[in-house]
Amino acid sequence: MDRDPPRSPRLRWHRSLRTRMALWSGLLNAVLVLATTLAFYLGARMLVVHNARVEAQALTRQGALNLEAILDSVQVSGRTLAAGATGVGAQPLHLRSLLLASLAGDPDIAGAMIIVEPGRLAPDDPGFTWYIRRDGQRLVERSVQDLGYDYRAMPWYVRTIEAPRPWWSEPYANAATAGADFTTYNLPLRLPGDGALVPALGMVSLDVPVSRLLEGLLQGVPAEAGLQPMLFSPGGLAVVHPDAGLRMRQRLPVLVEHGGRADLAPLAQAHASGQAVEFEHHDPASGESFLTQAAPVGDSGWTFATSASESFILRQLREVAQWVALIGLLALLPALVLVRRYTGRLLQPIEDLTDSARHFANGEFDYPLPHIGRRDEVGVMARAYNSARGSIQRQLREIEAMAGARQKLESELGIAREIQESMLPHPRVVEHAGMAVDLCAVLEPAKAVGGDFYQFAELDDGAVWFAIGDVSDKGVPAALFMARTATVLEGQARRHASPAAILAAASGRLVEGNETCMFATVLCGRLEVATGRCLLASAGHDPPALVHADGRVETLALEAGPPLGFEVFDRYVVREAWLPADATLVAWTDGITEAFDADDAGYGDTRLRQALRPGEGADATCRRLLRDVQHFVAGAAQSDDITVLAIRRTHAVAAATTVDDAVAVATGG
C-alpha cells in the first residue's frame, strides 16, 4: 500500500515574519496611540488652560467693570452733591434739596449726608449738618448732631477734612444701618478753585449697601463658570471670599503674613498698588493649584478677583483623554489582523522601491524604477519617485544656472560698489587766510551697496560745503536713491549759500517721481575756513558733535525739519555755530548709534561721545570711531550702513604737518 510523502513541517505562526511584523506594528501603533493621546492631552491642556485664563480674565474684568459702574455712579453723585453744596450757599432748604436729589437720582445710594462747619461759607453762617437715609419706601431725616456724637471728633470726619481727595470707607454695620453692611464714599468740601492743601469747610458722604456691590458682582461672574469670586475693600478686608470664615473678618495682608497664605502675596501686592495681576499658585493646606486673576475697581481702592482650581479646569479633559486612549488601544486588535494579512503582499514592492531609492541617493538617476504602472499606493509611490527623480534632475540644472547667475550678480554688485565709492569725495585739506580745514569721512555699507552718503567740496569764497545722509532701506534701491540725493544736493549747493536753502531746494526735487516713497535724512553745513563760522541745517538727521581742544564734547542741537523725499518743505532752520582752531566737528548716521552686539545691546550716544578724542586729525577721528564700534559689536552682523564725517579746523602749518605725516605713514616713509 502506497503512502503519501511526508510533508515539510509548517512554520509555526509565532516564527513567521508576517506575525513578527504584525506584533511590532501593533506595539508601535500602541505607542503611537499613547503618544498621540499624550500629545492630544498636552495640547488640549494648553488650549483649555489658555481658554480658561482668557475667560477668567474677561469675567474678572467684567465683574470689576460692573462694580466700577456702581461705584462710579456713586462717585459722580458725590462730586455733583459736593459741587452743588459749595455753589448754592448756606441755605438749608437748598442743601436738603441736593440731598434728596442725590438719593432720587441713584438707587444705589442708601443714605447721604452734608456737613458744613459754621462760618465757613459766610461769616454769619450757622453751618449745616443733615443726614437722610432710606428706610424701606420712606426717607428718614435728621441732623447729624442728633445722631448722639460729636462729628468733629469722629475719625471719618477728621480723615475726610484732612484728605486731599475723596475716599471709600471700610465696610461697617451699626444700628443706623439696621445691622446691614455698608460702605461710604466721603468727599471733602472745598470752594471752587481751592487746592487739595486748602482746609476743607466740611464734607459730603454717600452710603452704599454692600449688597448692591454683591449684586453687580454676581452679574459679572455666572455661577456655572466655575470661578470663585473674591472682593477686597480698600483696606484689604475680604468682603467676598470662598472661605466663609474669612468673609468680613480677615484682611488680605494679615492673611498673607500670618494666615499661612503666602501664595497670595502677588494678590496683596496688586491690591496695595491698584494694579491688575494674573498668577498661578498652590494652596499650602489643600495642595490644590489655582489660577487667580485680579483687577482694580477703577480708582476706588476696591479689588475684585476670581480664582479657578486646576482640577475643575482639567476635569472633563482628563475624562476625554482616558476614553481616547481606551478606544485607540481597542482599535489596535483588528489592525493587528489586517497588518499580518497584507504585510507579505506589500513588503516586496516596497523593498523594490527602497532599492531604487538607494541608487537615487547615490546619484544614479537612470536606475530602473519598477511598479510605476500599479494603481495602488505602491504605484503612487513609484510615480512620485519617478516625478521626484525628474524634479531633482531639473533642480540640479537650475542650481547650476543659478550659481552662474549669482556669480554674475556678485560681480555686478562689486562694480556697483566701486561706482558708488567713486561718487564719494576723497579726504582733503582746504586752506584759506592762514587757516586750514581737514575733511575726511568713512563709509561701511551693510550690504554690497548701501544708502549712506557724504559730500564735501571747496567753494569759491573760502568756505567748504558738506553733507551727510542716510537713505531709508538698504541695498540696491537705497543706493540708487542715495545717488540721486547726493547729485541733487551737490547741484543745489552750487546755487545756494545757505544750508537751509539747499535742503529746501533738494526737498522739492526729490519729491518728484518718488513713487516708492523713499526718503533720506540729511545734515547739511557750510564752514568758513578763515573765521570758523559754521551754518548747519538738518532734514531729520541726528545733530553733530563738536570736540573742543580741551576734550570737551558738545552736542550742537538742531531744529530738524522733515527728511527729504516725503514732501516739499521750505522752512528748514539754520543753526549758527563756531568751529574754533584745533576743534573737530563730527557727524554720523544712525548705523553708529544703533549698532548692536551679540546681546542686542546698542552702541548709543554715550559710547560715541566717550570714543571721541581731541587733537586727532579728521581721518584718525573717523578710524578711531569705526574701530570702537567694531570692537563693541564683536563680530555681530552689521544691521545698517555706517558713516562718519569729521571736519577739523587748524592753522595752515599744523594742517600741512598732519597731511605730511599721514602721507608718510601711508608710503612707509
Secondary structure, 3 states (H helix, E strand, C coil): CCCCCCCCCCCCHHHCHHHHHHHHHHHHHHHHHHHHHHHHHHHHHHHHHHHHHHHHHHHHHHHHHHHHHHHHHHHHHHHHHHHHHHHCCCCHHHHHHHHHHHHHHCCCCCEEEEEECCCCCCCCCCCEEEEEEEECCEEEEEEHHHHCCCHHHCHHHHHHHHCCCCEECCCECCHHHCCCCEEEEEEEECCCCCCCCCCCCEEEEEEEEHHHHHHHHHHHCCHHHCCEEEEECCCCEEEECCCCCCCCCCEHHHHHHHCCCHHHHHHHHHHHHCCCEEEEEECCCCCCEEEEEEEECCCCCCEEEEEEEHHHHHHHHHHHHHHHHHHHHHCHHHHHHHHHHHHHHHHHHHHHHHHHHHHHHCCCCCCCCCCCCCCCHHHHHHHHHHHHHHHHHHHHHHHHHHHHHHHHHHHHHHHHHHHHHHHCCCCEEEEECCEEEEEEEEEECCCCCCCEEEEEEECCCCEEEEEEEEECCCHHHHHHHHHHHHHHHHHHHCCCCCHHHHHHHHHHHHHCCCCCCCCEEEEEEEEECCCCEEEEEEEECCCCEEECCCCCEEECCCCCECCECCCCCCCCCCEEEECCCCEEEEEECHHHHCCECCCCCECHHHHHHHHCCCCCCHHHHHHHHHHHHHHHHCCCCCCCCEEEEEEEEEEHHHHHHHHHHHHHHHHCC
